[in-house]
Amino acid sequence: MGWLLSFSVQHLKNNLRDKLTGRLSNGFREQVISLFSDCAYAPTLLDFEEAVQELYTVGGAKAKNFVDSLPRENWANAYFQAKRYGEMCSNAAESFNKWILEARHLPILSAIDKIRIQLMTQMCDRRQKSTKMNGIVCPEMDSRLVEGFSKGKVWTVAQSSEEVFEVFSLPTVVVDLQNQRCTRSRWQINSFPCMHAITAIQKFGKQVTNYLDPFYFVDAHRFSYELPINPIPMLGAPNVPNEYHIILPPKTRRPRGKPKIQRIRSRGEKVRQMSVRGVKNWENTIEKLVKRALIKFQNCFL
């Protein structure tokens, strides 16, 4: 099947927000963005069609043109043909960029060395924590299994074949354990047994670990951090003059103004406004300060 490109839903929402120009209220924009999010997270084709029709009705031509310009297999859960593990945004990459923020302002060799030390320390910490993990499945995923067991206690399960079951919930769901699929598509989207699958596995005495991806096991987690990043000693290294320690960037004309240190925000990205502590209305505050200054100025001539 090859590699499938998955678009970041968060960035798509920002792009859609940028398309909704004109005399539109913020409440209307956020309603359209919420409906688009419903389309992206819809688990089945039927759910997607219902959500996208509502989006077209509320958002009009602008929302329809935006959605129709996107290949659905790259952003909608209902059409995505590979394992997505429940990830819909590029949070991991953005978190890493923020994590190395201090190193980005250093010269290139110093930046690389600082990032190396950060990674070396992080891998060592996680390696030590993994030795304290008990059980077979990682703690976070084990909690999801326990939650699935708890919620499925009230459901009745009927067996159709060795690996196919019908779970009588609202709505009724068919679970295929052999192919790791359910009619609600939750198992396929998250690559983790849904509550219906967990209920069928438990009530018919099957082993739930036989239906988990290997990445969720404690052994796989430990294997990820098994090999350490080795330190780089300076003793015995070639004696390089100090002027060669810093690699300068190419000569360019410096733009006007103060250098930017914050990342460039994508078009349409919503920026949370920060309020000044202790100042509820800055216009009233400025007006009061101006009045005080005028009174002091008048008193000088009395």
NUVOTI-640867 format. One line per 3 residues: number of its first residue (from 1); their letters; for each residue x, y, z of N, C-alpha, C. Coordinates in Angstrom, 2 decimals. Atoms other than C-alpha are relative to their C-alpha. Example, Ala and Ser with C-alpha at 12.3 -4.5 7.8 and 13.67 -1.06 7.14 Angstrom:
2
1 = AS = 0.89:-1.19:0.00:12.30:-4.50:7.80:0.90:1.20:0.00  -0.82:-1.19:-0.06:13.67:-1.06:7.14:-0.77:1.09:0.73 .
***
This chain:
302
1 = MGW = 0.82:-1.21:0.00:0.00:0.00:0.00:0.86:1.26:0.00  -0.88:-1.16:-0.02:2.96:2.33:0.56:-0.32:0.94:1.15  0.18:-0.97:-1.08:3.21:5.33:2.82:-1.15:0.94:-0.32 .
4 = LLS = 1.11:-0.94:0.14:0.16:7.53:3.36:0.31:1.25:0.80  -0.25:-1.28:-0.65:0.52:11.20:4.20:-1.22:0.40:0.80  1.09:-0.43:-0.88:-1.56:12.36:7.14:0.15:1.48:0.29 .
7 = FSV = -0.02:-1.43:-0.26:-2.41:16.05:7.33:-0.30:0.26:1.48  0.30:-0.43:-1.36:-2.43:17.83:10.68:-1.35:0.70:0.03  1.34:-0.58:-0.07:-6.05:18.56:11.55:0.03:1.40:0.59 .
10 = QHL = -0.09:-1.32:-0.63:-5.02:21.50:13.72:0.38:1.07:-1.03  -0.40:-0.97:1.02:-3.29:23.22:10.80:-1.10:0.18:-1.05  1.13:-0.13:0.93:-6.25:22.47:8.51:-1.08:0.90:0.59 .
13 = KNN = 0.99:-0.85:-0.65:-8.56:24.11:11.04:0.44:1.47:-0.06  -0.50:-1.36:0.12:-6.32:27.18:11.04:-0.17:0.54:-1.42  0.16:-0.42:1.39:-6.38:27.29:7.23:-1.46:0.31:-0.32 .
16 = LRD = 1.42:-0.25:0.22:-10.17:27.02:7.20:-0.43:1.29:0.68  0.34:-1.24:-0.70:-10.44:29.80:9.77:0.44:1.21:-0.82  -0.49:-1.09:0.83:-8.36:31.98:7.43:-0.88:0.20:-1.23 .
19 = KLT = 0.88:-0.11:1.18:-10.76:31.22:4.56:-1.33:0.68:0.34  1.29:-0.56:-0.41:-13.77:32.40:6.56:0.14:1.49:0.26  -0.17:-1.44:-0.10:-13.28:36.08:5.83:-1.35:0.70:-0.19 .
22 = GRL = 1.23:-0.78:0.16:-15.83:38.84:5.67:-0.63:0.33:1.33  0.71:-0.42:-1.22:-18.39:40.06:8.17:-0.63:-1.21:0.66  0.46:1.20:-0.69:-18.63:36.84:10.12:0.36:0.11:1.47 .
25 = SNG = -0.27:-0.06:-1.43:-18.90:36.61:13.87:0.98:-1.11:0.40  -0.93:1.01:-0.49:-16.29:34.71:15.84:-0.73:-1.28:0.39  0.79:1.18:-0.36:-19.03:32.42:17.13:-0.33:-0.86:-1.20 .
28 = FRE = 0.30:0.75:1.22:-19.98:31.45:13.59:1.24:-0.72:-0.51  -1.25:0.64:0.46:-16.36:30.78:12.62:0.32:-1.23:0.84  -0.33:1.12:-0.86:-15.83:28.55:15.63:-0.99:-1.15:-0.17 .
31 = QVI = 0.98:1.06:0.27:-19.05:26.66:14.86:0.39:-0.78:-1.24  -0.42:0.67:1.23:-17.80:25.91:11.34:1.26:-0.83:0.26  -1.22:0.74:-0.32:-14.39:24.87:12.70:-0.34:-1.26:0.78 .
34 = SLF = 0.42:1.16:-0.79:-16.10:22.54:15.18:-0.63:-1.07:-0.89  0.61:0.96:0.92:-18.15:20.93:12.39:1.05:-0.66:-0.88  -1.09:0.60:0.77:-14.99:20.42:10.34:0.75:-1.04:0.83 .
37 = SDC = -0.65:0.96:-0.90:-13.38:18.72:13.34:-0.83:-1.27:0.12  0.87:1.18:-0.05:-16.41:16.41:13.55:0.18:-0.87:-1.24  -0.24:0.75:1.24:-15.80:15.43:9.92:1.31:-0.77:0.09 .
40 = AYA = -1.32:0.65:-0.07:-12.14:14.65:10.60:-0.02:-1.20:0.93  -0.01:1.07:-1.00:-12.86:12.48:13.65:-1.11:-1.03:-0.21  1.09:0.96:0.24:-15.93:10.70:12.24:0.59:-1.38:-0.31 .
43 = PTL = -0.65:1.31:0.15:-15.13:6.96:12.49:-0.44:-0.79:-1.23  0.52:0.79:1.12:-17.30:5.59:9.66:-0.39:0.92:-1.15  0.39:-0.77:1.18:-18.27:6.67:6.15:-1.36:0.65:0.20 .
46 = LDF = 1.33:-0.56:-0.24:-21.88:7.16:7.23:0.09:1.21:0.92  -0.16:-1.13:-0.91:-20.86:9.38:10.15:0.66:1.18:-0.70  -0.68:-1.08:0.72:-18.56:11.35:7.85:-0.97:0.73:-0.93 .
49 = EEA = 0.93:-0.63:0.93:-21.27:11.98:5.25:-1.01:0.85:0.73  0.95:-0.81:-0.78:-23.70:13.18:7.91:0.67:1.28:0.51  -0.71:-1.17:-0.53:-21.07:15.49:9.42:0.34:1.00:-1.11 .
52 = VQE = -0.42:-0.90:1.07:-19.88:16.89:6.08:-1.21:0.72:-0.61  1.20:-0.67:0.50:-23.44:17.64:4.92:-0.42:1.12:0.92  0.31:-1.07:-0.96:-24.06:19.61:8.11:0.99:1.15:-0.14 .
55 = LYT = -1.01:-1.04:0.21:-20.78:21.45:7.51:-0.31:0.82:-1.24  0.35:-0.72:1.22:-21.83:22.34:3.96:-1.21:0.91:0.22  1.20:-0.79:-0.24:-25.22:23.57:5.19:0.31:1.25:0.81 .
58 = VGG = -0.30:-1.14:-0.88:-23.80:25.81:7.91:1.09:0.88:-0.59  -1.16:-0.76:0.48:-20.49:26.85:6.34:-0.15:0.59:-1.38  0.21:-0.56:1.33:-21.76:27.48:2.83:1.09:-0.37:-0.99 .
61 = AKA = -0.92:0.29:1.11:-19.64:27.64:-0.32:1.46:0.01:0.43  -1.39:-0.08:-0.42:-16.41:28.62:1.44:0.45:-1.28:0.67  -0.35:1.25:-0.68:-16.44:25.57:3.69:0.00:-1.17:-0.98 .
64 = KNF = 0.08:1.09:0.97:-17.48:23.29:0.81:1.20:0.00:-0.93  -1.16:-0.08:0.89:-14.73:24.52:-1.51:1.28:-0.42:0.71  -1.20:0.38:-0.75:-12.15:24.09:1.23:0.07:-1.51:0.20 .
67 = VDS = 0.01:1.44:-0.25:-13.19:20.53:2.10:0.21:-0.78:-1.30  -0.11:0.72:1.28:-13.51:19.48:-1.56:1.40:0.09:-0.59  -1.37:-0.13:0.52:-9.96:20.68:-2.24:0.99:-0.93:0.70 .
70 = LPR = -0.88:0.86:-0.78:-8.53:18.21:0.30:-0.26:-1.47:-0.34  0.20:1.45:0.17:-7.95:14.51:-0.46:-0.46:-0.61:1.33  0.59:0.47:-1.25:-10.15:12.82:2.13:0.85:-1.07:0.67 .
73 = ENW = -0.81:1.07:-0.59:-7.77:9.89:2.62:1.21:0.54:0.76  -1.14:-0.58:-0.70:-5.18:12.33:4.02:-0.35:0.69:1.31  0.33:-0.73:-1.23:-7.16:13.88:6.85:-1.22:-0.56:0.74 .
76 = ANA = 1.21:0.50:-0.64:-10.47:12.09:7.54:0.20:-1.43:0.48  -0.15:1.34:-0.56:-10.47:9.06:9.82:-0.76:-1.05:-0.81  0.84:0.96:0.71:-13.23:7.41:7.80:0.64:-0.48:-1.30 .
79 = YFQ = -0.60:0.34:1.29:-11.08:7.39:4.65:1.48:-0.39:0.11  -1.43:0.29:-0.16:-7.57:6.94:6.06:0.22:-1.51:-0.02  -0.16:1.43:0.26:-6.25:3.54:4.96:1.17:-0.65:0.74 .
82 = AKR = -1.14:0.56:-0.73:-3.30:3.05:7.33:-0.23:0.18:1.49  0.10:-0.15:-1.45:-2.71:2.88:11.05:0.45:1.39:0.42  -0.27:-1.37:-0.42:-2.88:6.31:12.60:0.26:0.10:1.49 .
85 = YGE = -0.22:0.08:-1.45:-2.72:5.29:16.27:-0.64:1.18:0.74  0.74:-1.06:-0.67:-5.20:8.04:17.12:0.61:1.38:-0.10  -0.67:-1.29:0.10:-2.80:10.86:16.21:-0.58:0.80:-1.16 .
88 = MCS = 0.61:-0.84:1.02:-4.44:13.72:14.32:0.77:1.30:-0.25  -0.75:-1.25:0.11:-1.93:16.55:14.78:1.49:-0.27:0.08  -1.45:0.11:-0.03:1.81:17.19:14.63:0.56:0.50:1.33 .
91 = NAA = -0.41:-0.50:-1.32:2.12:17.82:18.37:1.40:-0.46:0.39  -1.31:0.53:-0.38:5.21:15.62:18.72:1.11:0.87:-0.56  -1.03:-0.84:0.61:7.25:17.71:16.27:0.03:1.38:0.63 .
94 = ESF = 0.04:-1.33:-0.59:6.08:21.00:17.77:0.51:-0.02:1.44  -0.52:0.11:-1.37:6.83:19.79:21.30:1.52:-0.12:0.00  -1.46:0.13:0.09:10.34:18.79:20.23:0.64:1.35:-0.33 .
97 = NKW = -0.55:-1.31:0.35:10.93:22.22:18.66:0.03:0.92:1.22  0.02:-0.83:-1.21:9.91:23.89:21.91:1.02:-0.52:1.01  -0.93:0.61:-0.96:12.06:21.44:23.91:1.43:0.43:-0.28 .
100 = ILE = -1.37:-0.38:0.35:15.22:22.49:22.02:0.10:1.50:-0.26  0.06:-1.43:0.28:14.34:26.20:22.05:1.30:0.70:0.38  -1.23:-0.66:-0.44:17.44:27.22:24.03:1.16:-0.34:-0.93 .
103 = ARH = -1.10:0.40:0.87:19.76:25.26:21.76:-0.04:0.70:-1.35  0.14:-0.61:1.32:18.43:26.98:18.65:0.72:1.34:-0.10  -0.65:-1.31:0.02:20.08:30.27:19.65:1.52:-0.12:0.15 .
106 = LPI = -1.44:0.21:-0.15:23.55:28.74:20.04:0.66:-0.17:-1.36  -0.71:0.36:1.24:26.24:28.37:17.37:-0.23:-1.46:-0.35  0.45:1.29:0.49:25.72:25.26:15.28:0.62:-1.17:0.76 .
109 = LSA = -0.64:1.11:-0.70:28.29:23.02:17.00:-0.47:-0.10:1.44  0.49:-0.01:-1.37:27.17:24.08:20.47:-1.45:-0.45:0.07  1.41:0.41:0.04:23.52:23.59:19.49:-0.11:-1.52:-0.14 .
112 = IDK = 0.03:1.45:0.19:24.16:20.04:18.27:0.40:-0.71:1.28  -0.47:0.65:-1.22:26.06:19.19:21.45:-1.03:0.11:1.11  1.02:-0.16:-1.05:23.33:20.61:23.70:-1.18:-0.93:-0.25 .
115 = IRI = 1.11:0.92:0.32:20.63:18.63:21.88:0.41:-1.43:0.28  -0.49:1.36:-0.28:22.78:15.51:22.15:-0.09:-0.30:1.49  0.02:0.21:-1.45:23.08:15.96:25.92:-1.45:-0.12:0.50 .
118 = QLM = 1.41:0.09:-0.39:19.31:16.56:26.25:-0.56:-1.38:-0.32  0.50:1.31:0.40:18.54:13.38:24.32:0.64:-1.11:0.84  -0.69:1.01:-0.79:21.16:11.39:26.22:-0.60:-0.09:1.40 .
121 = TQM = 0.58:-0.02:-1.34:19.71:12.48:29.57:-1.43:-0.54:0.00  1.39:0.46:0.08:16.11:11.88:28.49:-0.08:-1.51:-0.17  0.03:1.43:0.22:16.82:8.38:27.22:0.43:-0.77:1.24 .
124 = CDR = -0.43:0.64:-1.24:18.65:7.51:30.43:-1.12:0.01:1.03  1.11:-0.10:-0.96:15.74:8.76:32.56:-1.12:-0.98:-0.34  1.09:0.89:0.39:13.18:6.80:30.55:0.42:-1.46:0.11 .
127 = RQK = -0.49:1.38:-0.16:15.37:3.69:30.60:-0.14:-0.42:1.45  0.10:0.33:-1.42:15.47:3.83:34.40:-1.47:-0.15:0.43  1.43:0.11:-0.35:11.69:4.42:34.64:-0.59:-1.29:-0.55 .
130 = STK = 0.56:1.22:0.58:11.00:1.47:32.34:0.33:-1.23:0.83  -0.35:1.14:-0.84:12.78:-0.86:34.76:-0.96:-0.17:1.17  0.95:0.05:-1.11:10.13:-0.01:37.37:-1.41:-0.35:-0.46 .
133 = MNG = 1.32:0.34:0.51:7.21:-0.89:35.10:-0.31:-1.47:0.27  0.44:1.37:-0.27:5.30:-3.97:36.19:-1.05:-0.40:-1.03  1.00:0.49:0.93:3.10:-6.14:34.04:0.52:-0.15:-1.41 .
136 = IVC = -0.35:0.27:1.39:3.07:-6.85:30.31:-0.25:1.22:-0.87  0.39:-1.15:0.82:1.34:-3.76:28.88:0.41:1.28:0.72  -0.40:-1.28:-0.57:2.53:-0.17:29.39:-1.14:0.58:0.84 .
139 = PEM = 1.02:-0.45:-0.95:0.68:1.58:32.24:-1.15:0.78:-0.64  1.06:-0.81:0.60:-1.23:4.09:30.09:-0.96:-0.87:-0.80  0.87:0.86:0.80:-2.53:1.43:27.71:-0.73:-1.02:0.88 .
142 = DSR = 0.66:0.90:-0.93:-3.27:-0.89:30.61:-1.22:0.67:0.65  1.14:-0.74:-0.55:-5.52:1.82:32.06:-1.15:0.04:-0.99  1.06:0.01:1.02:-7.42:1.95:28.76:-0.68:-1.36:-0.07 .
145 = LVE = 0.61:1.33:-0.02:-7.95:-1.80:28.92:-0.95:-0.14:1.19  0.83:0.07:-1.21:-9.30:-1.54:32.48:-1.28:0.81:-0.20  1.18:-0.83:0.26:-11.64:1.27:31.38:-0.96:-0.71:-0.94 .
148 = GFS = 0.84:0.74:0.93:-12.89:-0.86:28.49:-0.72:-1.15:0.68  0.63:1.09:-0.76:-13.53:-3.82:30.82:-1.15:0.53:0.85  1.00:-0.55:-0.91:-15.46:-1.58:33.20:-1.26:0.44:-0.75 .
151 = KGK = 1.16:-0.52:0.74:-17.71:0.07:30.59:-0.78:-1.10:-0.71  0.67:1.05:0.74:-18.50:-3.20:28.83:-0.70:-1.05:0.85  0.60:1.00:-0.88:-19.80:-5.06:31.88:-1.50:-0.18:-0.25 .
154 = VWT = 1.46:0.06:0.14:-23.43:-4.23:31.10:-0.42:-0.48:-1.39  0.35:0.40:1.35:-23.26:-5.32:27.45:-0.08:-1.52:-0.11  0.13:1.42:0.32:-24.36:-8.71:26.16:0.73:-0.29:-1.30 .
157 = VAQ = -0.80:0.36:1.17:-22.16:-10.51:23.63:-0.48:-1.35:-0.52  0.37:1.25:0.66:-23.23:-13.20:21.13:1.10:-0.39:-0.97  -1.08:0.48:0.86:-20.73:-15.35:19.25:-0.57:-0.51:-1.32 .
160 = SSE = 0.41:0.44:1.33:-21.11:-15.84:15.48:0.92:-1.09:-0.53  -1.00:1.01:0.39:-17.89:-17.77:14.77:1.12:0.06:1.00  -1.11:0.07:-0.95:-14.56:-18.44:16.41:0.54:1.38:0.33 .
163 = EVF = -0.61:-1.31:-0.20:-13.41:-14.82:15.96:-0.96:1.16:-0.22  0.96:-1.07:0.29:-16.59:-12.85:15.13:-1.08:0.02:1.08  0.95:-0.15:-1.10:-18.92:-11.48:17.84:-0.91:1.19:-0.27 .
166 = EVF = 0.93:-1.12:0.05:-21.93:-9.22:18.12:-0.20:0.52:1.42  0.10:-0.64:-1.31:-21.92:-6.78:21.02:-1.26:0.86:0.02  1.29:-0.69:-0.07:-25.37:-5.53:22.04:0.13:1.24:0.88 .
169 = SLP = -0.07:-1.32:-0.64:-24.68:-1.92:22.93:-0.92:0.92:-0.79  0.77:-0.97:0.78:-26.25:1.25:21.55:0.96:0.86:-0.81  0.66:1.04:0.80:-25.78:0.84:18.63:0.71:-1.35:0.13 .
172 = TVV = -0.62:1.32:0.01:-25.04:-2.87:18.17:1.23:0.02:-0.90  -1.29:-0.03:0.71:-21.45:-3.48:17.02:0.47:-1.42:-0.26  -0.59:1.28:0.36:-19.88:-6.42:15.20:1.52:0.11:0.10 .
175 = VDL = -1.45:-0.01:-0.23:-16.29:-7.27:16.21:0.62:-1.22:-0.67  -0.76:1.07:0.65:-13.88:-9.33:14.10:1.39:-0.02:0.62  -1.27:0.04:-0.72:-10.98:-10.33:16.34:1.16:-0.39:-0.91 .
178 = QNQ = -1.09:0.47:0.86:-8.97:-12.08:13.64:0.55:1.12:-0.87  -0.42:-1.12:0.86:-8.87:-9.04:11.34:0.13:1.31:0.77  -0.12:-1.17:-0.87:-8.89:-6.60:14.29:-0.81:1.17:-0.56 .
181 = RCT = 0.89:-1.01:0.54:-11.88:-4.68:13.02:-1.32:0.01:0.77  1.35:-0.11:-0.53:-15.20:-3.40:14.35:-0.79:0.93:-0.90  0.83:-0.77:0.92:-18.13:-1.83:12.56:-0.01:1.49:0.34 .
184 = RSR = -0.13:-1.41:-0.36:-17.57:1.45:14.45:1.35:0.57:-0.38  -1.33:-0.38:0.52:-13.98:1.54:13.07:0.94:0.57:1.05  -0.87:-0.54:-1.04:-12.55:2.57:16.44:1.31:-0.79:0.10 .
187 = WQI = -1.19:0.84:-0.09:-10.16:-0.37:16.47:0.97:0.33:-1.13  -0.86:-0.31:1.14:-8.85:0.44:12.99:0.65:1.37:0.13  -0.51:-1.36:-0.07:-8.43:4.16:13.71:1.11:0.11:1.05 .
190 = NSF = -0.95:-0.15:-1.11:-6.61:3.86:17.05:1.03:-1.12:0.08  -0.90:1.16:-0.05:-4.86:0.53:16.37:0.09:-0.56:1.41  0.10:0.49:-1.37:-6.01:-0.50:19.83:-1.43:-0.51:0.19 .
193 = PCM = 1.36:0.54:-0.13:-9.00:-2.70:20.80:-0.96:1.00:0.62  1.02:-0.89:-0.53:-12.13:-0.65:21.31:-0.72:-0.68:1.17  0.71:0.55:-1.15:-14.47:-1.17:24.26:-0.81:-1.23:-0.37 .
196 = HAI = 0.79:1.14:0.44:-16.63:-3.55:22.24:0.89:-1.23:-0.17  -0.92:1.12:0.19:-13.64:-5.71:21.28:0.50:-0.52:1.34  -0.48:0.41:-1.31:-12.34:-5.72:24.86:-1.07:-0.81:0.73 .
199 = TAI = 1.10:0.72:-0.64:-15.77:-6.83:26.10:-0.14:-1.41:-0.56  0.11:1.32:0.62:-15.95:-9.69:23.59:1.17:-0.89:0.40  -1.19:0.77:-0.38:-12.40:-10.79:24.43:-0.13:-0.51:1.43 .
202 = QKF = 0.09:0.36:-1.41:-13.09:-10.79:28.15:-1.08:-1.05:0.25  1.14:0.87:-0.31:-16.49:-12.52:28.13:0.13:-1.39:-0.59  -0.18:1.33:0.58:-15.29:-15.40:25.98:1.37:-0.59:0.34 .
205 = GKQ = -1.20:0.59:-0.58:-12.09:-16.02:27.94:1.22:0.02:-0.88  -1.17:-0.11:0.86:-9.60:-14.95:25.30:1.04:0.91:0.65  -1.09:-0.78:-0.55:-6.23:-13.35:26.03:0.11:1.33:-0.75 .
208 = VTN = 0.04:-1.29:0.67:-6.36:-9.61:25.30:1.35:0.37:-0.59  -1.33:-0.34:0.52:-2.59:-9.36:24.78:0.26:-0.60:-1.38  -0.17:0.58:1.34:-2.94:-11.54:21.67:-0.52:0.92:-1.09 .
211 = YLD = 0.61:-0.89:0.98:-4.79:-8.67:19.98:0.56:1.43:0.10  -0.63:-1.31:-0.14:-2.45:-5.78:20.85:1.21:0.11:-0.93  -1.21:-0.26:0.77:0.20:-4.21:18.63:1.21:-0.12:0.93 .
214 = PFY = -1.17:0.20:-0.87:3.71:-4.98:19.92:0.52:1.27:0.64  -0.52:-1.25:-0.54:4.42:-1.29:20.51:-0.57:0.33:1.39  0.63:-0.31:-1.27:2.12:-1.29:23.56:0.55:-0.81:1.16 .
217 = FVD = -0.53:0.85:-1.05:4.14:-3.85:25.52:1.17:0.67:0.70  -1.10:-0.56:-0.79:6.59:-2.97:28.27:1.34:-0.37:-0.62  -1.26:0.42:0.62:9.32:-4.96:26.52:0.36:0.87:-1.19 .
220 = AHR = -0.26:-0.87:1.14:8.95:-2.83:23.39:0.43:1.39:0.46  -0.39:-1.30:-0.55:9.15:0.33:25.49:1.44:-0.03:0.50  -1.38:0.12:-0.48:12.33:-0.87:27.15:0.99:-0.12:-1.15 .
223 = FSY = -0.88:0.17:1.14:13.81:-1.88:23.81:0.27:1.34:-0.69  -0.16:-1.31:0.65:13.26:1.68:22.51:1.13:0.81:0.63  -1.03:-0.77:-0.71:15.65:3.06:25.14:1.15:-0.88:0.48 .
226 = ELP = -1.03:0.95:-0.45:17.95:0.07:25.47:1.40:0.49:-0.31  -1.34:-0.46:0.40:20.90:1.55:23.56:0.19:1.45:0.43  -0.21:-1.37:-0.47:22.31:4.67:25.25:0.71:0.85:-1.06 .
229 = INP = -0.81:-0.94:0.78:23.72:7.76:23.55:1.28:0.23:0.79  -1.27:-0.04:-0.72:27.39:7.68:24.50:0.52:1.43:0.14  -0.64:-1.32:-0.18:29.18:10.72:25.95:1.15:0.18:-0.99 .
232 = IPM = -1.13:-0.32:0.88:31.81:12.47:23.84:1.05:0.72:0.83  -1.03:-0.64:-0.83:34.94:13.14:25.92:0.85:0.96:-0.83  -0.87:-0.97:0.67:37.07:16.16:25.05:1.47:-0.33:0.18 .
235 = LGA = -1.39:0.37:-0.23:40.24:14.60:26.44:0.51:-0.84:-1.17  -0.56:0.71:1.14:42.43:13.45:23.57:-0.51:0.49:-1.33  0.50:-0.54:1.25:40.49:15.45:21.00:1.05:0.92:-0.63 .
238 = PNV = -0.97:-0.88:0.66:42.50:17.45:18.40:-0.05:1.41:0.57  -0.09:-1.36:-0.53:43.69:20.85:19.59:-0.36:0.98:-1.11  0.51:-0.91:1.02:41.58:23.23:17.51:0.03:1.42:0.55 .
241 = PNE = 0.00:-1.39:-0.48:42.14:27.00:17.81:-1.42:0.47:0.30  1.31:-0.47:-0.45:39.32:28.88:19.50:-0.80:0.64:-1.12  0.76:-0.69:1.05:38.46:30.85:16.37:-0.74:-0.97:-0.91 .
244 = YHI = 0.69:0.98:0.83:37.39:27.60:14.70:-1.15:-0.68:0.74  1.07:0.63:-0.76:34.98:26.62:17.47:-1.38:0.50:-0.42  1.27:-0.60:0.38:32.29:28.94:16.16:-0.08:0.09:-1.52 .
247 = ILP = 0.24:-0.08:1.43:30.95:28.50:12.65:-1.03:1.09:-0.23  0.88:-1.13:0.20:29.46:31.79:11.59:-0.95:-0.25:-1.17  0.94:0.15:1.12:26.38:31.96:9.36:0.48:0.82:-1.19 .
250 = PKT = -0.42:-0.80:1.17:26.75:33.33:5.82:-0.38:1.46:0.17  0.25:-1.44:-0.11:26.87:37.10:5.45:-1.27:0.35:-0.76  1.26:-0.45:0.59:23.42:38.49:4.81:-0.33:1.38:0.53 .
253 = RRP = 0.42:-1.32:-0.44:21.80:41.88:5.08:-1.04:-0.17:1.11  0.92:0.11:-1.13:20.12:42.20:8.46:-1.26:0.81:-0.25  1.25:-0.75:0.20:16.43:43.14:8.18:-0.21:1.03:1.09 .
256 = RGK = 0.30:-1.05:-0.97:15.05:46.16:9.96:-0.76:-0.57:1.19  0.76:0.37:-1.19:13.64:45.92:13.43:0.70:-1.03:0.86  -0.54:0.96:-0.97:14.20:43.58:16.34:-0.10:-1.41:-0.57 .
259 = PKI = 0.07:1.38:0.52:15.09:39.97:15.42:-1.13:-0.78:0.65  1.11:0.79:-0.49:12.15:37.59:15.76:0.51:-1.29:0.64  -0.40:1.23:-0.70:12.55:34.77:18.28:-1.16:-0.98:0.12 .
262 = QRI = 1.15:0.89:-0.06:9.02:33.36:18.16:-0.22:-0.64:-1.36  0.25:0.71:1.25:7.95:30.83:15.55:-1.02:0.75:-0.84  0.95:-0.63:0.91:6.06:32.02:12.50:-1.31:-0.77:0.06 .
265 = RSR = 1.29:0.67:-0.15:2.41:31.23:13.06:-0.63:-0.22:-1.38  0.69:0.29:1.24:0.38:29.62:10.30:-1.19:0.92:-0.18  1.12:-0.88:0.29:-2.33:31.62:8.58:-1.26:-0.54:0.65 .
268 = GEK = 1.24:0.40:-0.63:-5.57:31.57:10.49:0.15:-0.56:1.39  -0.19:0.56:-1.34:-4.00:30.32:13.71:-0.54:0.95:1.04  0.64:-0.80:-1.04:-5.96:31.52:16.69:0.99:0.27:1.11 .
271 = VRQ = -0.95:-0.41:-1.04:-3.83:33.47:19.17:-0.78:0.42:1.23  0.68:-0.35:-1.25:-4.97:33.61:22.76:0.51:1.34:0.50  -0.36:-1.32:-0.48:-5.01:37.17:24.00:0.33:-0.05:1.48 .
274 = MSV = -0.43:-0.04:-1.39:-3.11:37.73:27.24:-0.42:1.33:0.61  0.44:-1.22:-0.68:-4.64:40.23:29.65:1.05:0.44:1.01  -0.95:-0.55:-0.97:-2.54:42.52:31.83:-0.56:-0.21:1.40 .
277 = RGV = 0.47:0.29:-1.35:-2.76:41.45:35.46:-0.32:1.30:0.74  0.40:-1.16:-0.79:-4.67:43.95:37.58:-0.64:1.12:-0.81  0.58:-1.05:0.85:-5.93:45.98:34.59:-1.17:-0.61:-0.74 .
280 = KNW = 1.18:0.58:0.62:-9.50:45.10:33.63:-0.38:0.73:-1.28  0.37:-0.78:1.17:-10.04:47.90:31.17:1.12:1.00:-0.25  -1.18:-0.84:0.21:-6.92:49.48:29.70:-0.37:1.40:-0.48 .
283 = ENT = 0.41:-1.34:0.46:-8.84:52.33:28.09:-0.33:0.89:1.19  0.32:-0.80:-1.20:-10.23:53.48:31.45:1.26:0.35:0.77  -1.25:-0.25:-0.73:-6.79:53.16:33.00:0.78:1.13:-0.62 .
286 = IEK = -0.73:-1.07:0.68:-5.18:55.35:30.36:-0.69:1.34:0.21  0.76:-1.23:-0.20:-7.96:57.90:30.73:0.25:0.57:1.40  -0.27:-0.47:-1.37:-7.40:58.07:34.51:1.41:0.58:0.11 .
289 = LVK = -1.38:-0.52:-0.06:-3.64:58.52:34.05:0.12:1.35:-0.67  -0.04:-1.29:0.69:-4.18:61.33:31.56:-0.62:1.09:0.86  0.65:-0.99:-0.87:-6.57:63.12:33.96:0.92:0.39:1.15 .
292 = RAL = -0.92:-0.30:-1.10:-4.05:62.81:36.81:1.13:0.89:-0.47  -1.10:-0.81:0.53:-1.31:64.24:34.62:-0.45:1.42:-0.26  0.52:-1.35:0.24:-3.51:67.19:33.62:-0.18:0.76:1.30 .
295 = IKF = 0.19:-0.66:-1.30:-4.38:67.92:37.27:1.34:0.46:0.56  -1.33:-0.39:-0.50:-0.68:67.91:38.24:0.55:1.17:-0.81  -0.50:-1.08:0.84:0.10:70.14:35.29:-0.68:1.33:0.36 .
298 = QNC = 0.71:-1.22:-0.38:-2.61:72.66:36.30:0.45:0.51:1.35  -0.41:-0.39:-1.33:-1.45:72.67:39.93:1.34:0.76:-0.03  -1.30:-0.67:0.09:1.97:73.86:38.78:-0.17:1.51:-0.20 .
301 = FL = 0.21:-1.42:0.27:0.43:77.22:37.80:-0.86:0.67:1.06  0.82:-0.60:-1.07:-1.64:77.76:40.98:0.87:0.62:1.06 .
***
